[in-house]
């Protein structure tokens, strides 16, 4: 009974997608029910992991090596919950966002497949299965990104498709090398045998390289801003909040669980230096962006940079409480960004829909016209800048603290500069929103779209900061 | 319910929760909004009253909540926090009444009062903060809560002022954050303890501690408007009068000054800070600010701007008292937290009344205003005389103790001239205003006079707050030696800082 929830996280959205295809007239209801059930399954999984610890399920009773195994520990459980909640909120939003039956019929099956792919990726403990989920994720993400059918969206999606395929191929090459060297694809099994030898190094480089391309780590980020900025709002939300983070999740898993034998403290710089560059470049581009969704997309580039910068610091620390705390900080930043960015994209979608476009220069008077949406953007902004009481504040505190503890001032300067730039791009938007028209148009209120976005932002900006104290010690046990 | 572990949290929540509800009220639901505002303010008064009673009876109040390993959100009640909390709570109550009257018919009230409540919650939170981490959190929250208040009017000027405000305060917040994280990395979690906690650290950390002090004071100095970090304050004058009153008297500026007091006394320990040679630079910075602010105030024709520069100058008395070694100067600095607040809020209320009732914004328009609005002008006069340091208004107590403290510390050679020059300058920019107001002939028409309603020179909600705070300012000076007076409490604080 215990393990069934694990299977549900993957099986439910798969079945939901099939039903939605077969029954297009009711696809919205099917989609909502599935999203809700998957969130519940995710929360139940987390509860189970909290109670009994890490779980494994062998599909059909076949042992790993031959069969497919699903594995969950506290880290993957937390990501499952992130995926579940963000998808649920975006689904509620999508029921208001997509009006045409045709749009709905195209959207929901792909949406549920994407959800299945995300969950399967998080739960996979086999390198080849990870590849399969990556491909599925990439393909569904591309088709959703192209959903609007507009020229810019199609172009961006095509580029996204090619980059995604290239990334998975490179990753697969690395997997093949590992299989060649160690004769298995089961993650724990390889981890016990791996040594610092050329074949392992090459595999590490290929797999990481492929994933970084999919994660859009600077300078491999070029495809992300147009793809995320031109997708429909609920899709952008999930792409930016979850899909790119799947790549980060895998890199983190591989480097921490699979390749620790290869890593020296300075190897982390391979991730940290591009990360630092991403923070600065992404924030700067976000500051210069003229459209709200483009700003949000570049902000994703920057925020991913922090995560990799954090990993670079992590690998320099000796195992122990300090390292565990930093690890918790990185995970918390990833979660915070997931919720905040989803909230921001959903809000941007509302702005775009109400005023026809999302030019930042057109936002004047928004604070009065769309108070809830403005508040959503402000809360998301607080989390992106890393101000208290957001989860990112605690994460940044740990980043800074580790960097200072190691005496490495450059990281401190990067984080500080990135935060100031983030403040600049967030408040550039808020300033426009507060400015102008003292004669308000009647405030708009569309609860179905406003509230999911507001809740996501509030989770990022308040709940993860104030209510995550219990999570840290548990995360530490994982590494 | 166990009060000793919940009371500090409740005091923060008593304005936080009403504030959050207010955001979601319709513009028209005036009654509910007023009820929440006043209910929150009153509940806070009662809770603070209980706390004062408890602290006096040696009860310990502390609320703790773990955010992350080693990072605790902790609130507690020590003598210094009780002083600041009491000040904020009383003045918030008065300001809420005033703001309700002031904004009666303007748009966007729900948003205004929502952030207004958040602003006070943040102030009270940092007053009660038991460690540096908590202080940083509330310090940043204060920035976030005040930004929409400064930008409230939404015109170009307001947006510009708010942007300047934000650049300064977020920059300062970053410096404070870096200093706090660094200190955390060097010394572990830093709890505020009377007498300081850092003197036990090994000597090789001293050079780091000096840099950390620089970062912390830079961060706090922005809000405390120490020259050259004061540039935002005159720009933030575009905010509505109740906001200016709150910003200058209780919340923002005071948060910076309070933070400096905390860092010097309860983190470093004043003697240890003196050993590290950190106090003299701080003192010089404060002295320069005192003189500079006063000189700038002389030439401002805009009344609120003149008051703003006066704030720049006056708040630095707190830093000056802090930077002068010795319990007497400490008393002078700490008591000025209260005195400056009460006097300055009176002046801003009065300025708001002139603007709202008669459309008078400039000093040059104030001829004869004392005869049109005697009550307001009387309150203004009390505040102004207090700022100059004329007994029996509270300000003289501060200057007396600062002077004595400087003598005791052997710093008289430079502190006394600063005090004297600044008092002369205070007189030079306030007395002409008073002269105009009382002795010159009033114009036939005021710039934008609102029709008189009722008995008073203006509406009751605008009339009573400045009168009440003026009475407080007088009382703080007249009954300085009475038990429970701000001075008495400051003496208690000084005693604890030096004896432990």
Interface residues (C-beta under 8 A of the other chain):
Chain A: X321 X324 X325 X328 X329 X332 X365 X367 X368 X371 X375 X382 X387 X388 X389 X393 X394 X397 X398 X400 X401 X404 X405 X412 X416 X419 X420 X423 X427 X430 X431 X434 X435 X436 X437 X438 X440 X465 X466 X468 X469 X472 X473 X476
Chain B: X23 X65 X66 X67 X68 X69 X70 X71 X73 X107 X108 X111 X136 X137 X140 X141 X144 X147 X148 X151 X153 X154 X155 X156 X159 X162 X163 X166 X170 X171 X173 X174 X177 X178 X181 X182 X184 X185
